[in-house]
């Protein structure tokens, strides 16, 4: 059976390959004094809060399980619109919001709607690997532009201007970013959007970690710029609904019918039960719980980053959002006589029983010198992980 060239261009998701190895090793050490600590997957340890769970159960009991509109339930689109006003003081009409089967579906729909074969999309290096594969799946090409700690590992308007070619269709940014947890300064994002708009291109911003921002100057939605910008968001991270597979996108009004037509054919509709559950995310009781959890994520960051720095696992930019630590491990590799972050990751699994993610997935700009820690685990696990790393590295 011949495999399509498109499928062959998609590289393995090494995050998951490492996760499989960690899970297998975890079985071997499960009943020892040092079971595996998983700091490799970006998934909150919290589950959906009580009102959300109750809403899902009620939907099932009441038989509310039929198809919805391809763009999602109008009531949920309205709730999200209200959230943008209450949280960010930004007007986002419900008619521009499309509910999707996770942020992944939103990114796929955006790429299929806007990218022609041969188009190039500019992205920062490092960046989330699946984002470039969505571009590739639409027969486009992701062009990774190396970034530095001084740039917060984000693109700048100058770099976008310099990299733009006749094939460039637009930019795909993430703020806050996976793997770095850093955001683009709103002023720089405005400059980037101006460059892209002047070129007649598209600005696509992945904002799935926006709710988990810890710094007011960065915790602003790109939708404040203008309506000719596309934002991707999700119920997975801030709203703690990873397995519910529900997200949304905000697009210019004229693009909604195009997205709807694609969604009808590719997905029919997002999960109906998840949509009814998500309505409860915006109740005052739920929002209060989410904010309590956001404070907990910040406390974990505030403990873990300085502790890594003290072990020469230097985090060059303090994350302002999400739950990641992008750590330069070159000194640790040298100390342990290990080649790079890929090999170090497996050594940490074997010798410290701590699972982390090597930089290999996230690009080629010095990523072999970096590992990504997830701080989505509970504080006792983070503290125990630091003690194990300290014992190994000292």
C-alpha positions in Angstrom: 0.0 0.0 0.0 1.5 3.3 -1.0 1.6 6.0 1.7 1.0 9.6 0.6 3.9 12.0 0.5 1.9 14.3 2.8 1.8 11.6 5.5 5.5 10.8 5.1 6.4 14.4 5.6 4.9 14.4 9.1 7.7 13.6 11.6 7.0 11.5 14.6 5.8 13.4 17.7 8.8 12.7 19.8 7.1 14.0 22.9 4.8 11.0 22.7 7.6 8.6 21.8 9.4 9.6 25.0 6.2 9.4 26.9 5.8 5.8 25.8 9.3 4.9 27.0 8.6 6.7 30.3 5.4 4.7 30.8 7.2 1.4 30.1 9.9 2.2 32.5 7.4 3.4 35.1 5.9 -0.1 35.2 9.3 -1.5 36.2 9.8 1.0 39.1 6.2 1.3 40.1 6.6 -0.6 43.4 10.0 0.7 44.3 10.9 3.5 46.7 11.2 5.9 43.7 8.4 5.6 41.3 8.5 7.6 38.1 7.7 11.3 38.3 6.2 12.5 35.0 7.2 16.1 34.1 7.0 15.5 30.4 3.4 16.0 29.3 1.7 19.3 29.3 -1.5 18.3 31.0 -3.0 19.9 34.2 -3.2 17.5 37.1 -6.6 19.1 37.9 -9.8 17.7 36.4 -12.9 19.6 35.4 -14.4 21.3 38.4 -17.7 20.0 40.0 -20.2 22.1 38.1 -18.6 21.1 34.8 -18.8 17.4 35.6 -22.4 17.8 36.8 -23.4 19.6 33.6 -22.0 16.7 31.5 -23.9 14.1 33.6 -27.1 16.1 33.3 -26.7 16.4 29.5 -26.4 12.6 29.3 -29.4 12.0 31.7 -31.5 14.5 29.7 -30.7 12.9 26.4 -28.9 16.1 25.1 -26.5 14.1 23.0 -27.5 14.9 19.4 -25.6 16.8 16.8 -25.2 20.5 17.3 -24.5 23.1 14.6 -21.1 22.6 13.0 -20.0 26.0 14.5 -21.1 24.9 18.0 -24.0 25.7 20.3 -25.0 29.4 20.1 -25.3 29.5 23.9 -21.6 28.5 24.3 -20.5 30.9 21.7 -22.3 33.6 23.7 -20.6 32.5 26.9 -17.2 32.7 25.4 -18.0 36.2 23.9 -19.0 37.3 27.4 -15.7 35.9 28.9 -13.6 37.9 26.5 -15.4 41.1 27.7 -15.2 40.2 31.4 -11.7 38.9 31.4 -9.9 41.1 28.8 -12.4 43.9 28.2 -12.4 43.1 24.5 -15.5 42.9 22.4 -15.6 39.6 20.4 -19.0 39.0 18.8 -20.3 35.5 19.2 -20.8 35.3 15.5 -17.1 35.3 15.0 -16.5 32.4 17.4 -16.5 28.8 16.1 -16.5 25.9 18.6 -14.2 23.1 17.5 -13.1 19.5 18.4 -10.2 20.8 20.4 -7.6 23.5 19.4 -6.1 20.9 17.1 -9.3 20.9 14.9 -9.3 24.7 15.0 -5.7 24.8 13.7 -6.5 22.3 11.0 -9.5 24.2 9.9 -7.6 27.5 9.8 -4.8 26.0 7.8 -7.1 24.2 5.3 -9.1 27.4 4.8 -6.2 29.8 4.3 -3.2 28.0 3.0 -2.6 27.1 -0.6 -0.1 24.4 -1.8 3.4 25.9 -1.7 2.5 28.7 0.8 5.0 29.4 3.6 4.1 30.2 7.1 6.7 31.8 9.4 7.0 30.4 12.9 9.4 30.8 15.8 12.1 28.2 16.6 11.4 26.7 19.1 7.7 26.1 18.8 5.1 23.5 19.3 5.8 20.8 16.7 2.2 19.9 15.8 1.6 23.5 14.7 4.1 23.1 11.8 2.6 19.8 10.9 -0.9 21.4 10.6 0.7 23.7 8.0 2.3 20.7 6.2 -1.0 18.8 6.2 -2.5 21.7 4.2 0.4 21.3 1.7 2.1 24.4 3.0 5.6 24.8 4.5 6.5 25.9 7.9 9.5 28.2 7.9 11.2 28.1 11.4 13.0 31.3 12.3 15.6 30.9 15.1 14.9 33.0 18.2 16.9 33.9 21.2 16.3 34.3 25.0 16.7 38.1 24.5 13.7 37.9 22.2 11.8 35.7 24.7 12.0 33.0 22.1 9.4 34.8 20.1 9.4 36.3 16.6 9.9 40.0 16.2 8.5 42.3 13.5 12.0 42.8 12.1 12.6 39.1 11.7 9.2 38.7 10.1 10.0 41.5 7.7 13.4 40.1 6.8 12.1 36.5 6.3 9.1 37.5 4.2 9.2 36.2 0.6 6.8 35.9 -2.3 5.8 32.5 -1.0 5.0 33.7 2.5 1.3 33.6 3.4 1.5 34.6 7.0 2.7 33.8 10.6 1.7 31.3 13.2 2.6 32.5 16.7 1.9 31.1 20.1 1.5 33.4 23.2 2.1 32.0 25.8 4.3 29.5 24.0 4.8 25.8 24.3 7.7 24.9 25.1 8.9 28.2 26.6 5.9 29.6 28.5 6.8 33.0 27.2 4.5 35.5 25.5 4.9 38.2 22.9 4.8 41.7 24.3 1.6 43.3 23.0 3.5 46.2 21.4 5.7 43.8 19.4 2.7 41.7 18.5 1.0 44.8 17.1 4.1 45.6 15.0 4.2 42.0 13.7 0.5 42.2 12.8 1.1 45.5 11.0 3.9 43.9 8.9 1.8 40.9 8.1 -1.2 43.1 7.2 0.8 45.3 5.0 1.9 42.2 3.1 -1.7 41.0 2.7 -0.9 38.0 4.9 -2.6 36.3 7.8 -1.8 36.5 11.5 -2.7 33.3 13.4 -2.1 33.2 17.1 -2.3 30.1 19.3 -3.7 31.4 22.6 -4.5 28.1 24.3 -2.5 29.0 27.4 -3.8 32.6 27.6 -5.9 31.9 30.7 -2.8 30.8 32.5 -1.0 34.1 32.3 0.8 35.4 35.4 1.9 38.8 34.2 -0.6 41.5 33.4 1.5 43.1 30.7 1.5 39.8 28.7 -1.8 38.3 29.7 -3.8 40.1 26.9 -5.5 38.6 23.9 -4.3 39.3 20.4 -7.9 39.9 19.5 -7.6 43.4 21.0 -5.6 44.4 17.9 -8.3 44.1 15.2 -10.8 41.7 13.7 -8.5 40.6 10.9 -6.7 38.2 13.1 -7.3 34.6 13.9 -7.1 33.3 17.5 -7.1 29.7 18.5 -8.1 28.7 22.1 -9.0 25.6 24.0 -10.9 24.3 27.1 -7.9 22.0 27.8 -5.5 24.1 29.7 -7.0 26.9 31.8 -10.3 25.1 31.9 -8.7 21.7 32.7 -10.7 19.7 30.1 -7.9 18.0 28.1 -9.7 14.7 27.3 -13.0 16.4 26.5 -11.5 17.6 23.1 -13.2 21.0 22.9 -11.7 24.3 21.7 -12.7 27.3 19.7 -11.4 29.8 17.2 -12.1 33.4 16.5 -12.0 34.5 12.9 -13.1 37.5 10.8 -16.8 37.4 10.1 -16.3 36.8 6.4 -14.3 33.6 7.1 -16.9 32.0 9.3 -19.0 30.4 6.4 -15.8 28.9 5.0 -14.8 27.4 8.4 -18.4 26.2 8.8 -18.4 24.4 5.5 -15.1 22.7 6.2 -16.2 21.7 9.8 -19.5 20.3 8.5 -17.6 17.9 6.2 -14.6 17.0 8.4 -16.1 16.9 11.9 -19.9 17.3 11.7 -19.8 19.1 15.0 -17.9 19.2 18.3 -18.8 16.9 21.1 -22.3 17.8 22.3 -21.8 16.6 25.8 -18.5 18.5 26.1 -20.3 21.7 24.9 -23.0 21.4 27.5 -20.3 20.8 30.2 -18.3 23.8 29.0 -21.3 26.1 29.6 -20.7 25.5 33.3 -17.0 26.7 33.0 -18.2 30.3 33.0 -20.3 30.1 36.2 -18.9 32.2 39.0 -18.1 29.2 41.1 -16.2 27.6 38.3 -14.2 30.7 37.5 -13.3 31.2 41.1 -11.9 27.6 41.2 -10.0 28.2 37.9 -8.4 31.3 39.4 -7.4 29.4 42.5 -5.8 26.8 40.3 -4.0 29.5 38.3 -2.5 30.8 41.5 -1.4 27.2 42.3 0.3 26.9 38.8 2.1 30.2 39.5 3.3 29.0 42.9 4.7 25.8 41.2 6.5 28.0 38.7 7.9 30.3 41.4 9.3 27.3 43.2 10.5 25.2 40.3 12.3 27.7 38.1 14.8 29.0 40.8 15.4 25.4 41.9 16.3 24.4 38.3 18.6 27.4 38.0 20.4 26.3 41.2 21.2 23.0 39.5 22.7 24.5 36.4 19.5 23.6 34.5 19.3 27.3 33.5 15.9 28.7 32.4 17.0 31.8 30.5 13.6 33.4 30.4 11.1 33.3 33.3 7.8 31.9 31.9 5.0 34.4 32.1 2.3 31.8 31.4 1.5 28.2 30.8 3.3 25.5 32.9 6.6 24.8 31.3 10.3 25.4 32.0 12.6 25.6 28.9 15.9 24.7 30.5 19.4 24.9 29.0 20.9 21.5 29.9 24.3 21.9 28.3 26.1 22.2 31.6 24.3 19.1 33.0 25.2 17.2 29.8 28.8 18.1 30.2 28.9 17.2 33.9 27.4 13.8 33.1 29.4 13.3 29.9 26.2 13.0 27.9 25.9 14.2 24.2 22.7 16.2 24.2 19.2 16.7 25.6 17.8 13.6 23.9 20.2 11.3 25.6 20.0 13.3 28.9 16.2 12.7 28.9 16.6 9.0 28.9 19.3 9.1 31.5 17.1 11.2 33.8 14.4 8.5 33.4 16.8 5.7 34.1 18.9 7.2 36.9 16.5 9.7 38.6 13.1 8.3 37.5 12.1 11.7 36.3 10.5 11.9 32.9 11.1 15.1 30.9 10.9 16.1 27.2 14.0 16.7 25.1 14.1 19.7 22.8 14.2 17.6 19.7 10.5 18.1 18.9 10.5 21.8 19.1 12.8 22.9 16.3 16.5 23.0 15.3 17.8 26.3 16.8 20.0 24.9 19.6 17.1 22.7 20.8 19.6 19.9 21.4 20.8 21.9 24.4 17.3 22.2 25.9 14.8 20.1 27.8 11.3 21.0 28.7 9.9 20.4 32.1 6.1 20.5 32.7 5.2 22.1 36.0 1.6 20.9 35.8 2.2 18.3 38.5 1.5 18.8 42.2 4.0 20.7 44.3 5.2 17.5 46.3 6.1 15.8 43.0 8.0 18.9 41.8 9.9 19.0 45.1 10.7 15.3 45.0 11.9 15.7 41.3 14.2 18.5 42.3 15.7 16.4 45.1 16.3 13.5 42.7 17.9 15.8 40.1 20.1 17.4 42.8 21.3 13.9 43.9 22.2 13.0 40.4 23.7 16.3 39.2 25.8 16.9 42.3 
